[in-house]
Amino acid sequence: MLKKIWDNLEEFIIVPLIFAMSIIIFIQVIMRYVFQNSLTWSEELARYLFVWLVYFSVSFTARRQKHIRIDAAINLYPKKLRPYIDILSEIIVLAFSIFIAVTGVTVFQKIAWSGQMSPAIGIPMQIVYAAPMVGMALTAIRQVQCIIGKIKNLKNNTEEVAEA
């Protein structure tokens, strides 16, 4: 059960975020165009949900190994070197995600210390500013999993070539 949750963690978070965001925006559109009265909190809440959605989506793409990269650049290298270049690119993404997560901790602490609240909803802003910290930390974990998987595949392919 825990493995299933861990393997699909991003989906368990992304789907409700998209659903809630869609409902909130739909209600806002109905309120604005049908009742000629807009809600004060809906746009702000949708924006904050979107921020969280973006950072969990980064982790989701890292887990699925679907993040943006330039395959044409990798194809410039000889075929034997490409798996190593691929692993190097994953290590660079790992370093970037760790950097953003650590920076996110600093920003989170400063916002928490300031006691800043969101203007329309009144929630603590550290909840919003926790998104980069949490999302990129999860991305770093997913990148480590990806790198380990690619190294195992590289070893298996090397062993198969040696046996043949």
Chimera marker file (.cmm) of the C-alpha trace (Angstrom):
<marker_set name="trace">
<marker id="1" x="0.000" y="0.000" z="0.000" r="1" g="1" b="0" radius="0.5"/>
<marker id="2" x="2.780" y="2.461" z="0.928" r="1" g="1" b="0" radius="0.5"/>
<marker id="3" x="4.698" y="1.526" z="-2.230" r="1" g="1" b="0" radius="0.5"/>
<marker id="4" x="1.640" y="2.313" z="-4.350" r="1" g="1" b="0" radius="0.5"/>
<marker id="5" x="1.256" y="5.685" z="-2.623" r="1" g="1" b="0" radius="0.5"/>
<marker id="6" x="4.975" y="6.464" z="-3.060" r="1" g="1" b="0" radius="0.5"/>
<marker id="7" x="4.978" y="5.362" z="-6.706" r="1" g="1" b="0" radius="0.5"/>
<marker id="8" x="1.966" y="7.573" z="-7.479" r="1" g="1" b="0" radius="0.5"/>
<marker id="9" x="2.429" y="10.374" z="-4.950" r="1" g="1" b="0" radius="0.5"/>
<marker id="10" x="2.492" y="13.148" z="-7.527" r="1" g="1" b="0" radius="0.5"/>
<marker id="11" x="-0.728" y="11.947" z="-9.163" r="1" g="1" b="0" radius="0.5"/>
<marker id="12" x="-2.464" y="11.778" z="-5.778" r="1" g="1" b="0" radius="0.5"/>
<marker id="13" x="-1.637" y="15.455" z="-5.320" r="1" g="1" b="0" radius="0.5"/>
<marker id="14" x="-1.819" y="16.783" z="-8.886" r="1" g="1" b="0" radius="0.5"/>
<marker id="15" x="-5.285" y="15.432" z="-9.706" r="1" g="1" b="0" radius="0.5"/>
<marker id="16" x="-7.054" y="17.055" z="-6.715" r="1" g="1" b="0" radius="0.5"/>
<marker id="17" x="-5.153" y="20.305" z="-7.336" r="1" g="1" b="0" radius="0.5"/>
<marker id="18" x="-6.310" y="20.434" z="-10.967" r="1" g="1" b="0" radius="0.5"/>
<marker id="19" x="-9.849" y="19.502" z="-9.932" r="1" g="1" b="0" radius="0.5"/>
<marker id="20" x="-10.019" y="22.156" z="-7.194" r="1" g="1" b="0" radius="0.5"/>
<marker id="21" x="-8.484" y="24.793" z="-9.439" r="1" g="1" b="0" radius="0.5"/>
<marker id="22" x="-10.956" y="24.035" z="-12.221" r="1" g="1" b="0" radius="0.5"/>
<marker id="23" x="-13.954" y="24.161" z="-9.892" r="1" g="1" b="0" radius="0.5"/>
<marker id="24" x="-12.816" y="27.435" z="-8.312" r="1" g="1" b="0" radius="0.5"/>
<marker id="25" x="-12.225" y="29.081" z="-11.687" r="1" g="1" b="0" radius="0.5"/>
<marker id="26" x="-15.562" y="27.767" z="-13.002" r="1" g="1" b="0" radius="0.5"/>
<marker id="27" x="-17.385" y="29.189" z="-9.980" r="1" g="1" b="0" radius="0.5"/>
<marker id="28" x="-15.598" y="32.520" z="-10.456" r="1" g="1" b="0" radius="0.5"/>
<marker id="29" x="-16.632" y="32.674" z="-14.132" r="1" g="1" b="0" radius="0.5"/>
<marker id="30" x="-20.249" y="31.890" z="-13.240" r="1" g="1" b="0" radius="0.5"/>
<marker id="31" x="-20.226" y="34.490" z="-10.468" r="1" g="1" b="0" radius="0.5"/>
<marker id="32" x="-18.699" y="37.159" z="-12.694" r="1" g="1" b="0" radius="0.5"/>
<marker id="33" x="-20.714" y="36.658" z="-15.894" r="1" g="1" b="0" radius="0.5"/>
<marker id="34" x="-24.032" y="35.290" z="-14.621" r="1" g="1" b="0" radius="0.5"/>
<marker id="35" x="-24.419" y="37.056" z="-11.271" r="1" g="1" b="0" radius="0.5"/>
<marker id="36" x="-22.316" y="40.143" z="-12.153" r="1" g="1" b="0" radius="0.5"/>
<marker id="37" x="-20.443" y="39.743" z="-8.881" r="1" g="1" b="0" radius="0.5"/>
<marker id="38" x="-16.961" y="38.301" z="-8.463" r="1" g="1" b="0" radius="0.5"/>
<marker id="39" x="-15.485" y="36.458" z="-5.527" r="1" g="1" b="0" radius="0.5"/>
<marker id="40" x="-12.577" y="38.136" z="-3.747" r="1" g="1" b="0" radius="0.5"/>
<marker id="41" x="-10.742" y="34.946" z="-2.846" r="1" g="1" b="0" radius="0.5"/>
<marker id="42" x="-11.086" y="32.703" z="-5.908" r="1" g="1" b="0" radius="0.5"/>
<marker id="43" x="-8.334" y="34.139" z="-8.098" r="1" g="1" b="0" radius="0.5"/>
<marker id="44" x="-5.823" y="34.133" z="-5.258" r="1" g="1" b="0" radius="0.5"/>
<marker id="45" x="-6.617" y="30.564" z="-4.233" r="1" g="1" b="0" radius="0.5"/>
<marker id="46" x="-6.465" y="29.348" z="-7.851" r="1" g="1" b="0" radius="0.5"/>
<marker id="47" x="-3.061" y="31.034" z="-8.224" r="1" g="1" b="0" radius="0.5"/>
<marker id="48" x="-1.692" y="29.350" z="-5.101" r="1" g="1" b="0" radius="0.5"/>
<marker id="49" x="-3.048" y="25.963" z="-6.152" r="1" g="1" b="0" radius="0.5"/>
<marker id="50" x="-1.390" y="26.496" z="-9.538" r="1" g="1" b="0" radius="0.5"/>
<marker id="51" x="1.966" y="27.202" z="-7.873" r="1" g="1" b="0" radius="0.5"/>
<marker id="52" x="1.756" y="23.922" z="-5.969" r="1" g="1" b="0" radius="0.5"/>
<marker id="53" x="0.603" y="22.148" z="-9.140" r="1" g="1" b="0" radius="0.5"/>
<marker id="54" x="3.653" y="23.380" z="-11.058" r="1" g="1" b="0" radius="0.5"/>
<marker id="55" x="6.170" y="22.141" z="-8.488" r="1" g="1" b="0" radius="0.5"/>
<marker id="56" x="4.542" y="18.723" z="-8.125" r="1" g="1" b="0" radius="0.5"/>
<marker id="57" x="4.390" y="18.503" z="-11.915" r="1" g="1" b="0" radius="0.5"/>
<marker id="58" x="8.159" y="19.029" z="-12.073" r="1" g="1" b="0" radius="0.5"/>
<marker id="59" x="8.574" y="16.050" z="-9.750" r="1" g="1" b="0" radius="0.5"/>
<marker id="60" x="6.071" y="14.053" z="-11.816" r="1" g="1" b="0" radius="0.5"/>
<marker id="61" x="8.020" y="14.677" z="-15.020" r="1" g="1" b="0" radius="0.5"/>
<marker id="62" x="11.286" y="13.794" z="-13.284" r="1" g="1" b="0" radius="0.5"/>
<marker id="63" x="9.830" y="10.484" z="-12.112" r="1" g="1" b="0" radius="0.5"/>
<marker id="64" x="8.559" y="9.722" z="-15.612" r="1" g="1" b="0" radius="0.5"/>
<marker id="65" x="11.830" y="10.967" z="-17.147" r="1" g="1" b="0" radius="0.5"/>
<marker id="66" x="9.880" y="13.343" z="-19.364" r="1" g="1" b="0" radius="0.5"/>
<marker id="67" x="11.464" y="16.647" z="-18.425" r="1" g="1" b="0" radius="0.5"/>
<marker id="68" x="12.586" y="18.976" z="-21.162" r="1" g="1" b="0" radius="0.5"/>
<marker id="69" x="15.917" y="18.187" z="-22.723" r="1" g="1" b="0" radius="0.5"/>
<marker id="70" x="17.533" y="18.590" z="-26.080" r="1" g="1" b="0" radius="0.5"/>
<marker id="71" x="17.935" y="15.158" z="-27.649" r="1" g="1" b="0" radius="0.5"/>
<marker id="72" x="19.691" y="16.674" z="-30.657" r="1" g="1" b="0" radius="0.5"/>
<marker id="73" x="22.572" y="17.669" z="-28.372" r="1" g="1" b="0" radius="0.5"/>
<marker id="74" x="22.862" y="14.146" z="-26.972" r="1" g="1" b="0" radius="0.5"/>
<marker id="75" x="22.802" y="12.724" z="-30.505" r="1" g="1" b="0" radius="0.5"/>
<marker id="76" x="25.956" y="14.707" z="-31.320" r="1" g="1" b="0" radius="0.5"/>
<marker id="77" x="27.959" y="12.325" z="-29.146" r="1" g="1" b="0" radius="0.5"/>
<marker id="78" x="29.035" y="8.821" z="-30.196" r="1" g="1" b="0" radius="0.5"/>
<marker id="79" x="26.517" y="6.080" z="-29.345" r="1" g="1" b="0" radius="0.5"/>
<marker id="80" x="28.790" y="4.524" z="-26.715" r="1" g="1" b="0" radius="0.5"/>
<marker id="81" x="29.085" y="7.859" z="-24.908" r="1" g="1" b="0" radius="0.5"/>
<marker id="82" x="25.367" y="8.799" z="-24.973" r="1" g="1" b="0" radius="0.5"/>
<marker id="83" x="24.296" y="6.839" z="-21.877" r="1" g="1" b="0" radius="0.5"/>
<marker id="84" x="26.991" y="8.603" z="-19.854" r="1" g="1" b="0" radius="0.5"/>
<marker id="85" x="25.967" y="12.006" z="-21.201" r="1" g="1" b="0" radius="0.5"/>
<marker id="86" x="22.366" y="11.145" z="-20.319" r="1" g="1" b="0" radius="0.5"/>
<marker id="87" x="23.381" y="10.317" z="-16.737" r="1" g="1" b="0" radius="0.5"/>
<marker id="88" x="25.412" y="13.530" z="-16.577" r="1" g="1" b="0" radius="0.5"/>
<marker id="89" x="22.356" y="15.527" z="-17.665" r="1" g="1" b="0" radius="0.5"/>
<marker id="90" x="20.297" y="13.847" z="-14.936" r="1" g="1" b="0" radius="0.5"/>
<marker id="91" x="22.981" y="14.762" z="-12.385" r="1" g="1" b="0" radius="0.5"/>
<marker id="92" x="22.798" y="18.397" z="-13.534" r="1" g="1" b="0" radius="0.5"/>
<marker id="93" x="19.009" y="18.369" z="-13.045" r="1" g="1" b="0" radius="0.5"/>
<marker id="94" x="19.575" y="16.808" z="-9.605" r="1" g="1" b="0" radius="0.5"/>
<marker id="95" x="22.012" y="19.570" z="-8.653" r="1" g="1" b="0" radius="0.5"/>
<marker id="96" x="19.575" y="22.235" z="-9.855" r="1" g="1" b="0" radius="0.5"/>
<marker id="97" x="16.670" y="20.720" z="-7.919" r="1" g="1" b="0" radius="0.5"/>
<marker id="98" x="18.764" y="20.521" z="-4.741" r="1" g="1" b="0" radius="0.5"/>
<marker id="99" x="19.813" y="24.154" z="-5.203" r="1" g="1" b="0" radius="0.5"/>
<marker id="100" x="16.187" y="25.296" z="-5.611" r="1" g="1" b="0" radius="0.5"/>
<marker id="101" x="15.042" y="23.166" z="-2.651" r="1" g="1" b="0" radius="0.5"/>
<marker id="102" x="17.750" y="24.611" z="-0.373" r="1" g="1" b="0" radius="0.5"/>
<marker id="103" x="16.990" y="28.133" z="-1.575" r="1" g="1" b="0" radius="0.5"/>
<marker id="104" x="13.311" y="27.366" z="-0.980" r="1" g="1" b="0" radius="0.5"/>
<marker id="105" x="14.064" y="26.499" z="2.647" r="1" g="1" b="0" radius="0.5"/>
<marker id="106" x="15.698" y="29.908" z="3.121" r="1" g="1" b="0" radius="0.5"/>
<marker id="107" x="12.773" y="31.739" z="1.525" r="1" g="1" b="0" radius="0.5"/>
<marker id="108" x="10.269" y="29.658" z="3.520" r="1" g="1" b="0" radius="0.5"/>
<marker id="109" x="12.026" y="30.529" z="6.776" r="1" g="1" b="0" radius="0.5"/>
<marker id="110" x="12.089" y="34.249" z="5.964" r="1" g="1" b="0" radius="0.5"/>
<marker id="111" x="8.396" y="34.307" z="5.038" r="1" g="1" b="0" radius="0.5"/>
<marker id="112" x="7.494" y="32.287" z="8.148" r="1" g="1" b="0" radius="0.5"/>
<marker id="113" x="9.511" y="34.676" z="10.298" r="1" g="1" b="0" radius="0.5"/>
<marker id="114" x="7.767" y="37.710" z="8.766" r="1" g="1" b="0" radius="0.5"/>
<marker id="115" x="4.314" y="36.330" z="9.550" r="1" g="1" b="0" radius="0.5"/>
<marker id="116" x="3.031" y="37.469" z="6.158" r="1" g="1" b="0" radius="0.5"/>
<marker id="117" x="-0.561" y="36.523" z="5.332" r="1" g="1" b="0" radius="0.5"/>
<marker id="118" x="-2.231" y="36.350" z="1.926" r="1" g="1" b="0" radius="0.5"/>
<marker id="119" x="-4.403" y="39.404" z="1.247" r="1" g="1" b="0" radius="0.5"/>
<marker id="120" x="-7.723" y="37.824" z="0.203" r="1" g="1" b="0" radius="0.5"/>
<marker id="121" x="-7.767" y="34.449" z="1.944" r="1" g="1" b="0" radius="0.5"/>
<marker id="122" x="-5.680" y="35.253" z="4.974" r="1" g="1" b="0" radius="0.5"/>
<marker id="123" x="-3.617" y="32.058" z="4.946" r="1" g="1" b="0" radius="0.5"/>
<marker id="124" x="0.043" y="32.166" z="6.043" r="1" g="1" b="0" radius="0.5"/>
<marker id="125" x="2.210" y="32.837" z="2.999" r="1" g="1" b="0" radius="0.5"/>
<marker id="126" x="4.742" y="30.234" z="4.088" r="1" g="1" b="0" radius="0.5"/>
<marker id="127" x="2.231" y="27.643" z="2.874" r="1" g="1" b="0" radius="0.5"/>
<marker id="128" x="2.550" y="29.075" z="-0.620" r="1" g="1" b="0" radius="0.5"/>
<marker id="129" x="6.325" y="29.519" z="-0.357" r="1" g="1" b="0" radius="0.5"/>
<marker id="130" x="6.734" y="25.906" z="0.772" r="1" g="1" b="0" radius="0.5"/>
<marker id="131" x="5.868" y="24.729" z="-2.752" r="1" g="1" b="0" radius="0.5"/>
<marker id="132" x="9.361" y="25.149" z="-4.269" r="1" g="1" b="0" radius="0.5"/>
<marker id="133" x="10.971" y="23.583" z="-1.214" r="1" g="1" b="0" radius="0.5"/>
<marker id="134" x="8.683" y="20.533" z="-1.170" r="1" g="1" b="0" radius="0.5"/>
<marker id="135" x="8.358" y="20.113" z="-4.921" r="1" g="1" b="0" radius="0.5"/>
<marker id="136" x="12.046" y="20.389" z="-5.692" r="1" g="1" b="0" radius="0.5"/>
<marker id="137" x="13.034" y="18.172" z="-2.750" r="1" g="1" b="0" radius="0.5"/>
<marker id="138" x="10.704" y="15.518" z="-4.158" r="1" g="1" b="0" radius="0.5"/>
<marker id="139" x="12.187" y="16.174" z="-7.599" r="1" g="1" b="0" radius="0.5"/>
<marker id="140" x="15.680" y="15.579" z="-6.180" r="1" g="1" b="0" radius="0.5"/>
<marker id="141" x="14.529" y="12.250" z="-4.733" r="1" g="1" b="0" radius="0.5"/>
<marker id="142" x="12.990" y="11.275" z="-8.077" r="1" g="1" b="0" radius="0.5"/>
<marker id="143" x="16.197" y="12.298" z="-9.873" r="1" g="1" b="0" radius="0.5"/>
<marker id="144" x="18.264" y="10.067" z="-7.579" r="1" g="1" b="0" radius="0.5"/>
<marker id="145" x="15.897" y="7.187" z="-8.383" r="1" g="1" b="0" radius="0.5"/>
<marker id="146" x="16.256" y="7.935" z="-12.084" r="1" g="1" b="0" radius="0.5"/>
<marker id="147" x="20.052" y="8.097" z="-11.932" r="1" g="1" b="0" radius="0.5"/>
<marker id="148" x="20.245" y="4.811" z="-10.023" r="1" g="1" b="0" radius="0.5"/>
<marker id="149" x="17.968" y="3.188" z="-12.617" r="1" g="1" b="0" radius="0.5"/>
<marker id="150" x="20.069" y="4.474" z="-15.508" r="1" g="1" b="0" radius="0.5"/>
<marker id="151" x="23.290" y="3.284" z="-13.866" r="1" g="1" b="0" radius="0.5"/>
<marker id="152" x="21.751" y="-0.184" z="-13.341" r="1" g="1" b="0" radius="0.5"/>
<marker id="153" x="20.650" y="-0.265" z="-16.994" r="1" g="1" b="0" radius="0.5"/>
<marker id="154" x="24.119" y="0.823" z="-18.068" r="1" g="1" b="0" radius="0.5"/>
<marker id="155" x="25.716" y="-1.984" z="-16.012" r="1" g="1" b="0" radius="0.5"/>
<marker id="156" x="23.247" y="-4.557" z="-17.360" r="1" g="1" b="0" radius="0.5"/>
<marker id="157" x="23.886" y="-3.474" z="-20.959" r="1" g="1" b="0" radius="0.5"/>
<marker id="158" x="27.653" y="-3.524" z="-20.380" r="1" g="1" b="0" radius="0.5"/>
<marker id="159" x="27.439" y="-7.051" z="-18.901" r="1" g="1" b="0" radius="0.5"/>
<marker id="160" x="25.304" y="-8.263" z="-21.835" r="1" g="1" b="0" radius="0.5"/>
<marker id="161" x="27.815" y="-6.878" z="-24.356" r="1" g="1" b="0" radius="0.5"/>
<marker id="162" x="30.717" y="-8.501" z="-22.416" r="1" g="1" b="0" radius="0.5"/>
<marker id="163" x="28.945" y="-11.899" z="-22.402" r="1" g="1" b="0" radius="0.5"/>
<marker id="164" x="28.279" y="-11.775" z="-26.148" r="1" g="1" b="0" radius="0.5"/>
<link id1="1" id2="2" r="1" g="1" b="0" radius="0.2"/>
<link id1="2" id2="3" r="1" g="1" b="0" radius="0.2"/>
<link id1="3" id2="4" r="1" g="1" b="0" radius="0.2"/>
<link id1="4" id2="5" r="1" g="1" b="0" radius="0.2"/>
<link id1="5" id2="6" r="1" g="1" b="0" radius="0.2"/>
<link id1="6" id2="7" r="1" g="1" b="0" radius="0.2"/>
<link id1="7" id2="8" r="1" g="1" b="0" radius="0.2"/>
<link id1="8" id2="9" r="1" g="1" b="0" radius="0.2"/>
<link id1="9" id2="10" r="1" g="1" b="0" radius="0.2"/>
<link id1="10" id2="11" r="1" g="1" b="0" radius="0.2"/>
<link id1="11" id2="12" r="1" g="1" b="0" radius="0.2"/>
<link id1="12" id2="13" r="1" g="1" b="0" radius="0.2"/>
<link id1="13" id2="14" r="1" g="1" b="0" radius="0.2"/>
<link id1="14" id2="15" r="1" g="1" b="0" radius="0.2"/>
<link id1="15" id2="16" r="1" g="1" b="0" radius="0.2"/>
<link id1="16" id2="17" r="1" g="1" b="0" radius="0.2"/>
<link id1="17" id2="18" r="1" g="1" b="0" radius="0.2"/>
<link id1="18" id2="19" r="1" g="1" b="0" radius="0.2"/>
<link id1="19" id2="20" r="1" g="1" b="0" radius="0.2"/>
<link id1="20" id2="21" r="1" g="1" b="0" radius="0.2"/>
<link id1="21" id2="22" r="1" g="1" b="0" radius="0.2"/>
<link id1="22" id2="23" r="1" g="1" b="0" radius="0.2"/>
<link id1="23" id2="24" r="1" g="1" b="0" radius="0.2"/>
<link id1="24" id2="25" r="1" g="1" b="0" radius="0.2"/>
<link id1="25" id2="26" r="1" g="1" b="0" radius="0.2"/>
<link id1="26" id2="27" r="1" g="1" b="0" radius="0.2"/>
<link id1="27" id2="28" r="1" g="1" b="0" radius="0.2"/>
<link id1="28" id2="29" r="1" g="1" b="0" radius="0.2"/>
<link id1="29" id2="30" r="1" g="1" b="0" radius="0.2"/>
<link id1="30" id2="31" r="1" g="1" b="0" radius="0.2"/>
<link id1="31" id2="32" r="1" g="1" b="0" radius="0.2"/>
<link id1="32" id2="33" r="1" g="1" b="0" radius="0.2"/>
<link id1="33" id2="34" r="1" g="1" b="0" radius="0.2"/>
<link id1="34" id2="35" r="1" g="1" b="0" radius="0.2"/>
<link id1="35" id2="36" r="1" g="1" b="0" radius="0.2"/>
<link id1="36" id2="37" r="1" g="1" b="0" radius="0.2"/>
<link id1="37" id2="38" r="1" g="1" b="0" radius="0.2"/>
<link id1="38" id2="39" r="1" g="1" b="0" radius="0.2"/>
<link id1="39" id2="40" r="1" g="1" b="0" radius="0.2"/>
<link id1="40" id2="41" r="1" g="1" b="0" radius="0.2"/>
<link id1="41" id2="42" r="1" g="1" b="0" radius="0.2"/>
<link id1="42" id2="43" r="1" g="1" b="0" radius="0.2"/>
<link id1="43" id2="44" r="1" g="1" b="0" radius="0.2"/>
<link id1="44" id2="45" r="1" g="1" b="0" radius="0.2"/>
<link id1="45" id2="46" r="1" g="1" b="0" radius="0.2"/>
<link id1="46" id2="47" r="1" g="1" b="0" radius="0.2"/>
<link id1="47" id2="48" r="1" g="1" b="0" radius="0.2"/>
<link id1="48" id2="49" r="1" g="1" b="0" radius="0.2"/>
<link id1="49" id2="50" r="1" g="1" b="0" radius="0.2"/>
<link id1="50" id2="51" r="1" g="1" b="0" radius="0.2"/>
<link id1="51" id2="52" r="1" g="1" b="0" radius="0.2"/>
<link id1="52" id2="53" r="1" g="1" b="0" radius="0.2"/>
<link id1="53" id2="54" r="1" g="1" b="0" radius="0.2"/>
<link id1="54" id2="55" r="1" g="1" b="0" radius="0.2"/>
<link id1="55" id2="56" r="1" g="1" b="0" radius="0.2"/>
<link id1="56" id2="57" r="1" g="1" b="0" radius="0.2"/>
<link id1="57" id2="58" r="1" g="1" b="0" radius="0.2"/>
<link id1="58" id2="59" r="1" g="1" b="0" radius="0.2"/>
<link id1="59" id2="60" r="1" g="1" b="0" radius="0.2"/>
<link id1="60" id2="61" r="1" g="1" b="0" radius="0.2"/>
<link id1="61" id2="62" r="1" g="1" b="0" radius="0.2"/>
<link id1="62" id2="63" r="1" g="1" b="0" radius="0.2"/>
<link id1="63" id2="64" r="1" g="1" b="0" radius="0.2"/>
<link id1="64" id2="65" r="1" g="1" b="0" radius="0.2"/>
<link id1="65" id2="66" r="1" g="1" b="0" radius="0.2"/>
<link id1="66" id2="67" r="1" g="1" b="0" radius="0.2"/>
<link id1="67" id2="68" r="1" g="1" b="0" radius="0.2"/>
<link id1="68" id2="69" r="1" g="1" b="0" radius="0.2"/>
<link id1="69" id2="70" r="1" g="1" b="0" radius="0.2"/>
<link id1="70" id2="71" r="1" g="1" b="0" radius="0.2"/>
<link id1="71" id2="72" r="1" g="1" b="0" radius="0.2"/>
<link id1="72" id2="73" r="1" g="1" b="0" radius="0.2"/>
<link id1="73" id2="74" r="1" g="1" b="0" radius="0.2"/>
<link id1="74" id2="75" r="1" g="1" b="0" radius="0.2"/>
<link id1="75" id2="76" r="1" g="1" b="0" radius="0.2"/>
<link id1="76" id2="77" r="1" g="1" b="0" radius="0.2"/>
<link id1="77" id2="78" r="1" g="1" b="0" radius="0.2"/>
<link id1="78" id2="79" r="1" g="1" b="0" radius="0.2"/>
<link id1="79" id2="80" r="1" g="1" b="0" radius="0.2"/>
<link id1="80" id2="81" r="1" g="1" b="0" radius="0.2"/>
<link id1="81" id2="82" r="1" g="1" b="0" radius="0.2"/>
<link id1="82" id2="83" r="1" g="1" b="0" radius="0.2"/>
<link id1="83" id2="84" r="1" g="1" b="0" radius="0.2"/>
<link id1="84" id2="85" r="1" g="1" b="0" radius="0.2"/>
<link id1="85" id2="86" r="1" g="1" b="0" radius="0.2"/>
<link id1="86" id2="87" r="1" g="1" b="0" radius="0.2"/>
<link id1="87" id2="88" r="1" g="1" b="0" radius="0.2"/>
<link id1="88" id2="89" r="1" g="1" b="0" radius="0.2"/>
<link id1="89" id2="90" r="1" g="1" b="0" radius="0.2"/>
<link id1="90" id2="91" r="1" g="1" b="0" radius="0.2"/>
<link id1="91" id2="92" r="1" g="1" b="0" radius="0.2"/>
<link id1="92" id2="93" r="1" g="1" b="0" radius="0.2"/>
<link id1="93" id2="94" r="1" g="1" b="0" radius="0.2"/>
<link id1="94" id2="95" r="1" g="1" b="0" radius="0.2"/>
<link id1="95" id2="96" r="1" g="1" b="0" radius="0.2"/>
<link id1="96" id2="97" r="1" g="1" b="0" radius="0.2"/>
<link id1="97" id2="98" r="1" g="1" b="0" radius="0.2"/>
<link id1="98" id2="99" r="1" g="1" b="0" radius="0.2"/>
<link id1="99" id2="100" r="1" g="1" b="0" radius="0.2"/>
<link id1="100" id2="101" r="1" g="1" b="0" radius="0.2"/>
<link id1="101" id2="102" r="1" g="1" b="0" radius="0.2"/>
<link id1="102" id2="103" r="1" g="1" b="0" radius="0.2"/>
<link id1="103" id2="104" r="1" g="1" b="0" radius="0.2"/>
<link id1="104" id2="105" r="1" g="1" b="0" radius="0.2"/>
<link id1="105" id2="106" r="1" g="1" b="0" radius="0.2"/>
<link id1="106" id2="107" r="1" g="1" b="0" radius="0.2"/>
<link id1="107" id2="108" r="1" g="1" b="0" radius="0.2"/>
<link id1="108" id2="109" r="1" g="1" b="0" radius="0.2"/>
<link id1="109" id2="110" r="1" g="1" b="0" radius="0.2"/>
<link id1="110" id2="111" r="1" g="1" b="0" radius="0.2"/>
<link id1="111" id2="112" r="1" g="1" b="0" radius="0.2"/>
<link id1="112" id2="113" r="1" g="1" b="0" radius="0.2"/>
<link id1="113" id2="114" r="1" g="1" b="0" radius="0.2"/>
<link id1="114" id2="115" r="1" g="1" b="0" radius="0.2"/>
<link id1="115" id2="116" r="1" g="1" b="0" radius="0.2"/>
<link id1="116" id2="117" r="1" g="1" b="0" radius="0.2"/>
<link id1="117" id2="118" r="1" g="1" b="0" radius="0.2"/>
<link id1="118" id2="119" r="1" g="1" b="0" radius="0.2"/>
<link id1="119" id2="120" r="1" g="1" b="0" radius="0.2"/>
<link id1="120" id2="121" r="1" g="1" b="0" radius="0.2"/>
<link id1="121" id2="122" r="1" g="1" b="0" radius="0.2"/>
<link id1="122" id2="123" r="1" g="1" b="0" radius="0.2"/>
<link id1="123" id2="124" r="1" g="1" b="0" radius="0.2"/>
<link id1="124" id2="125" r="1" g="1" b="0" radius="0.2"/>
<link id1="125" id2="126" r="1" g="1" b="0" radius="0.2"/>
<link id1="126" id2="127" r="1" g="1" b="0" radius="0.2"/>
<link id1="127" id2="128" r="1" g="1" b="0" radius="0.2"/>
<link id1="128" id2="129" r="1" g="1" b="0" radius="0.2"/>
<link id1="129" id2="130" r="1" g="1" b="0" radius="0.2"/>
<link id1="130" id2="131" r="1" g="1" b="0" radius="0.2"/>
<link id1="131" id2="132" r="1" g="1" b="0" radius="0.2"/>
<link id1="132" id2="133" r="1" g="1" b="0" radius="0.2"/>
<link id1="133" id2="134" r="1" g="1" b="0" radius="0.2"/>
<link id1="134" id2="135" r="1" g="1" b="0" radius="0.2"/>
<link id1="135" id2="136" r="1" g="1" b="0" radius="0.2"/>
<link id1="136" id2="137" r="1" g="1" b="0" radius="0.2"/>
<link id1="137" id2="138" r="1" g="1" b="0" radius="0.2"/>
<link id1="138" id2="139" r="1" g="1" b="0" radius="0.2"/>
<link id1="139" id2="140" r="1" g="1" b="0" radius="0.2"/>
<link id1="140" id2="141" r="1" g="1" b="0" radius="0.2"/>
<link id1="141" id2="142" r="1" g="1" b="0" radius="0.2"/>
<link id1="142" id2="143" r="1" g="1" b="0" radius="0.2"/>
<link id1="143" id2="144" r="1" g="1" b="0" radius="0.2"/>
<link id1="144" id2="145" r="1" g="1" b="0" radius="0.2"/>
<link id1="145" id2="146" r="1" g="1" b="0" radius="0.2"/>
<link id1="146" id2="147" r="1" g="1" b="0" radius="0.2"/>
<link id1="147" id2="148" r="1" g="1" b="0" radius="0.2"/>
<link id1="148" id2="149" r="1" g="1" b="0" radius="0.2"/>
<link id1="149" id2="150" r="1" g="1" b="0" radius="0.2"/>
<link id1="150" id2="151" r="1" g="1" b="0" radius="0.2"/>
<link id1="151" id2="152" r="1" g="1" b="0" radius="0.2"/>
<link id1="152" id2="153" r="1" g="1" b="0" radius="0.2"/>
<link id1="153" id2="154" r="1" g="1" b="0" radius="0.2"/>
<link id1="154" id2="155" r="1" g="1" b="0" radius="0.2"/>
<link id1="155" id2="156" r="1" g="1" b="0" radius="0.2"/>
<link id1="156" id2="157" r="1" g="1" b="0" radius="0.2"/>
<link id1="157" id2="158" r="1" g="1" b="0" radius="0.2"/>
<link id1="158" id2="159" r="1" g="1" b="0" radius="0.2"/>
<link id1="159" id2="160" r="1" g="1" b="0" radius="0.2"/>
<link id1="160" id2="161" r="1" g="1" b="0" radius="0.2"/>
<link id1="161" id2="162" r="1" g="1" b="0" radius="0.2"/>
<link id1="162" id2="163" r="1" g="1" b="0" radius="0.2"/>
<link id1="163" id2="164" r="1" g="1" b="0" radius="0.2"/>
</marker_set>
